[in-house]
C-alpha cells in the first residue's frame, strides 16, 4: 500500500477483535466437560486455557484478556501500520490473540516495508523491550517506542529521545485510535461476523481500505479549502 520513499514515519498499533463465537463453544479439546446447553453455563469456576480448550464454533479464535481485570473473550488481534504525516494505514495484519502477538506482528510488518533510506517506527509502552528495540535497529528502523520506566529500565535511551522526531512520533501516535474507532463502529469490526483467521484478516484489510478512502477524502478537502 506504499511505495519506496526516502523518509517514512510510522506507528504500529493493535486492537482486539471479538470473535463470532460464544463462551459456551469454548470446550475442552479432549472432549471432557460440558456439553453446555442453552440453559447450562456450568463452565464457571472451570480453568479454561487456550492450550486445553478450543472453540467449536471458531477453532482459530483464542481466549484473550485485553487488560488486567477485564473480561476474557474469544478474540483475534488486528494490527496496523499508520503513516504519521497523513494518518493513512499502510499495512494490516490479523493474528491469533496472545501475549507476544503485538510485537511479533510489528516486526513482521517492518520487514515487509519496501526499500527506503530511513524509517521511524513508533509504538506504545508494551513494545519497550530490549529484544524488540534491538530487532528494529537491526532492520535499520529507528524505534520511537514510548518509554516504560515502571520498576524497570527502558530499552529506549537518550540517543533516541533527544531528537525532535521522537517527540513528534509520541504526539501523533494517538491518531491511530481514530482509525480503530471508525473501523469498529462504522466498519462494524467490534465483533467480527466472519470466522477463521483468513476471513477475519480479509475483512480487517477491506475495512482499513475503506477507512483510507474516507481519510483521503478529508485530506483532499483540506488541500482545496
Secondary structure, DSSP 4 states (H G I P E B T S, - for coil): -----SEEEEEEEEEEEE-S--GGGEEETTS-S----TT--TTTTS---TTTEEESS-TT-EEEESSTTSPEEEEEEEEEEEETTTTEEEEEEEEE--TTHHHHHHHHHHHTSPP-SEEEEEE-GGG--HHHHHHHHHTT-EEEEPP--TTS--S--HHHHTSHHHHHHHHHGGGHHHHHHHHHHTS--SB-SS-SHHHHHHHHHHHHHHHHHHHHHHHHHHHH-
